[in-house]
């Protein structure tokens, strides 16, 4: 019996108009990409969609006309796992566990974070755009193998 092939979901957020080559390199080869909002420019979505199927939510700074059609929340079913994306975790409007959500992806704070509460994994990939304060420039990934979801946050720019 062969083991299941891992599905790789790339997570990015808070690009604020800057899609770094390091982020594109990290996300290359993903099976799907989720952008957690504060995109900044529509061209960023075009570049990400050229890499893999893309799910995106609108952030509080995505106020221009091009962003009006982008949803505030999105649900993605991938490899038997349900993900729920929202820009600001403080605005979470569902009970993820009751809704069958295994992973909540957010952004907004620019602080990369990963925790599990009540059987739900909460992942904030941090900011991949312009540096804010002394926070790292980061992205994240989820590896889904069967019913196991393994998150990893990666600093993509060290300086």
C-alpha positions as MATLAB code, in Angstrom:
seq = 'XXXXXXXXXXXXXXXXXXXXXXXXXXXXXXXXXXXXXXXXXXXXXXXXXXXXXXXXXXXXXXXXXXXXXXXXXXXXXXXXXXXXXXXXXXXXXXXXXXXXXXXXXXXXXXXXXXXXXXXXXXXXXXXXXXXXXXXXXXXXXXXXXXXXXXXXXXXXXXX';
ca = [
       0.000    0.000    0.000;
       1.390    3.398   -0.956;
       1.306    6.304    1.444;
      -0.790    9.323    0.467;
       0.940   12.077   -1.456;
       1.290   15.277    0.558;
      -0.640   18.295   -0.673;
       1.196   21.593   -0.158;
      -0.829   24.743    0.467;
       1.121   28.001    0.472;
       0.027   30.766    2.825;
       0.836   34.439    2.306;
      -0.617   37.630    3.725;
      -0.121   41.354    4.074;
       1.840   41.935    0.889;
       0.637   45.564    0.815;
       1.569   45.929   -2.847;
       4.960   44.206   -2.611;
       5.347   40.628   -3.816;
       8.950   39.729   -3.086;
      10.854   37.288   -5.301;
      11.612   35.278   -2.142;
       7.870   34.810   -1.600;
       7.350   33.683   -5.191;
      10.226   31.239   -4.836;
       8.823   29.831   -1.589;
       5.334   29.420   -3.057;
       6.532   27.783   -6.289;
       5.354   24.194   -6.471;
       2.362   24.625   -4.170;
      -0.835   22.792   -5.021;
      -2.879   25.785   -3.840;
      -2.163   29.251   -2.409;
      -4.181   31.217    0.154;
      -3.665   34.993    0.490;
      -4.892   36.302    3.843;
      -5.622   39.855    2.712;
      -4.079   43.325    2.536;
      -3.022   42.519   -0.999;
      -2.304   46.054   -2.144;
      -2.345   45.617   -5.933;
      -4.319   43.340   -8.274;
      -1.111   42.348  -10.090;
      -0.074   40.405   -6.997;
      -3.071   38.116   -7.422;
      -2.193   37.571  -11.088;
       1.357   36.551  -10.162;
       0.173   34.180   -7.432;
      -2.540   32.654   -9.640;
       0.150   31.911  -12.246;
       1.818   29.629   -9.665;
      -1.204   27.667   -8.390;
      -4.963   27.883   -7.852;
      -5.582   30.830   -5.537;
      -7.997   31.573   -2.705;
      -7.929   35.153   -1.451;
      -9.725   37.311    1.105;
      -9.955   41.081    1.267;
      -8.040   42.891    3.992;
      -8.898   46.136    5.746;
      -6.515   48.046    3.444;
      -7.928   46.580    0.225;
     -10.359   49.438   -0.392;
      -9.849   50.214   -4.069;
     -12.431   49.309   -6.725;
     -10.418   46.289   -7.957;
     -10.781   44.647   -4.523;
     -14.546   45.094   -4.173;
     -15.344   41.630   -5.556;
     -12.882   39.859   -3.243;
     -14.715   38.176   -0.343;
     -14.040   38.981    3.303;
     -13.961   35.260    4.126;
     -13.417   32.150    2.052;
     -13.733   28.417    2.603;
     -11.444   25.982    0.834;
     -11.818   22.204    0.775;
      -8.508   20.588   -0.116;
      -7.361   16.989    0.272;
     -10.200   16.258    2.691;
      -9.378   19.235    4.923;
     -11.522   22.372    5.251;
      -9.728   25.711    5.582;
     -11.365   29.016    6.448;
      -9.600   32.268    5.524;
     -10.251   35.662    7.101;
      -7.976   38.689    7.286;
      -8.472   39.690   10.917;
      -8.892   36.801   13.339;
     -10.704   39.150   15.745;
     -13.535   39.266   13.187;
     -13.986   35.476   13.071;
     -17.721   35.032   12.617;
     -18.057   31.246   12.854;
     -17.307   28.490   15.323;
     -14.666   26.720   13.224;
     -14.917   23.378   14.982;
     -18.727   23.311   14.727;
     -18.436   24.233   11.039;
     -16.038   21.355   10.364;
     -13.084   23.664    9.764;
      -9.670   22.140   10.499;
      -7.512   25.214    9.708;
      -8.190   28.946   10.053;
      -5.836   31.148    8.027;
      -5.583   34.824    8.925;
      -3.294   37.815    8.526;
      -3.581   41.432    9.684;
      -1.226   41.436   12.674;
       1.926   40.886   10.572;
       3.006   38.492   13.355;
       3.599   34.925   12.203;
       1.823   32.523   14.525;
       0.597   28.960   14.688;
      -1.471   27.379   17.448;
      -4.028   24.639   17.870;
      -7.152   25.172   19.959;
     -10.043   22.770   20.268;
      -8.860   20.658   17.353;
      -8.583   23.684   15.038;
      -5.237   24.902   13.724;
      -4.872   28.705   13.553;
      -2.127   29.912   11.199;
      -1.040   33.463   10.471;
       1.787   33.418    7.903;
       2.878   36.906    8.975;
       3.677   39.638    6.478;
       5.407   38.962    3.172;
       5.390   42.644    2.157;
       7.136   45.656    3.618;
       8.743   45.195    6.999;
       6.740   46.573    9.907;
       8.562   47.303   13.142;
      11.002   44.431   13.769;
       8.646   41.686   12.642;
      10.002   39.032   10.257;
       9.150   38.844    6.566;
       7.491   35.444    6.306;
       5.194   33.003    4.535;
       3.869   29.625    5.604;
       2.823   26.282    4.237;
       0.504   23.485    5.192;
       1.407   19.947    4.265;
      -1.664   17.715    4.214;
      -1.039   13.978    4.281;
      -4.163   11.967    4.882;
      -5.745   13.469    7.998;
      -2.477   15.002    9.243;
      -1.930   18.734    8.686;
       1.612   19.966    9.319;
       2.130   23.750    9.379;
       5.469   25.482    8.830;
       6.220   29.204    9.033;
       9.325   30.335    7.152;
      11.213   33.625    7.366;
      11.858   34.462    3.704;
      13.987   37.596    4.241;
      16.521   37.672    7.076;
      17.685   41.287    6.957;
];
